[in-house]
Amino acid sequence: MAVTNQHQTVGRRKTSVARVYLRPGKGKVKINKRELADYFPLEWRRRAISSPFEVTGTSGQWDLVVNVKGGGLTGQAEAIRMGIARALVDVDEEHRKALRDAGFLTRDPRMVERKKYGQPKARKRFQFSKR
């Protein structure tokens, strides 16, 4: 069964990838088939997810279905936030300026630096001994 009037976008942060499906509705949020409060027990992560709706003034107008994988909870929350922002721009181009000013449309390029051989971590060195 195909859902009409659905907007599908992708958000990324670190190694997290969030597929966001935005549908007209009453503001229900499902993340990996779980309720928002079950998936993100901390209030500030839930606020990060709802912030694009508050910036654009569209709280309670859309239902969200999200599939997210990879990374930790903070990376997942910010990936979802980016996917929601992209979907809201898809809905109405007028939202772009407000979301851009809030920084929700910019992909954060920071990634974990790889570990190098001959070192215990990415930048840490083994203790140097002159003699």
N, C-alpha and C positions, 0 to 999 in steps of 0.2 A: 504494500500500500504506500503510495507516494504522498508525502506531505506537501501541500501547496503553501506558497508564501513563506518558505523556509529559507533562511540565509545561513550558508555554511562557510566557515573560515577556519584558518589555522593560526595558532599563536605559539611562539617558541621562546624559551628562556633557558640558558645553560643547556642541559641535555633533556629538558622536558618539552614534550610536544602535546599541545591541546587541540583537539578537533571540537569546534564549537558550533552547535546548531541552534540558531535563534528563531523562535516561532512566536507569533502573536499569542498572548495569553494573560495570565494574572500574576506573573512574577515567580513561578515555581522554578527551582533549580535542582537538576539531577547531575551528579558527577560520578561517573563510573557506576551507574545504577544505584547510587546512594544519595541520601539527602545532603544538602550543603552542610548542616550543622554536624552530621555524622562524619563527613569526610574531612572537614576543617573545624576542629573543636575550638581553635583559638579565634577570638573575635577580630583581631587585626587582619588575619588572612581572609576572613569573610568580607570585611570592609574593603579590602583590596579588590575583590571580585565584583562587588556592587558599585565601586566608585565610577566606572564609565557610565552607568545609568544615572548616577547622581549628577555628574558633570553635564550630561546632555538633557537632564530633566525627563527621563523616560522610565523612571522606577515604576514597577508594577505593570508595565505594558507588554512585557515579553517573557516567555518561558524559555529556559535554557536546558539543553541536553548537552553534556560535555563528556568526551572520552579523552582522558589524559594519561600519559605514560612517561616514564623516565624521570630521573632526577629526584629531588626531595620535595617536600611540601611547599616550601617558599617558591622554588622555581616553578612548580606546577601552578601555584596561585597566580604568579605573575604571567605565566604563559596563557592561562585562562583569561586574565585581564586583557591581554593584548588581542586575543581572539575575539572577545566581546567588543572591544573598541573597533576592530576591523569590520565586524558584522554590523555595528551601528552606522559606520560610514557607508557600508553597502546598502543599508536601509535608506539613509538620507545623507546626501553629500554635505548638507548644512552642518552636520555634527563634526566634520573634519577639523575645523579650526579649534574648537573647544577641546577636543581629544588630543590634538597635536600640542596645544599649549600646556595641557596637563602631563604630556610626555608618554601617553599610553600607546601611541602609534609607532614609537621608535623601538627598534629591535636592539636589546642590550647585547653588545658583541662580546662581553667578557665571558671567557671560558676558563676552565681549569687548565693550568699549564702542565705539560707532560713531564714525567719524571725522566731525568737524564741518567745515563749509565755512569758509574764512578762516583755517584752522589747518593745520599740517602733519600733525598726528596728532589723536587723540581729545582730549588735554588740553594738549599742547605748543602754545605760541604762537610766532608769528614774532617776531623781536627788535623790541622797541619803540624807536622813535627819537623823542625829543621835538622835535628840530630836524633 
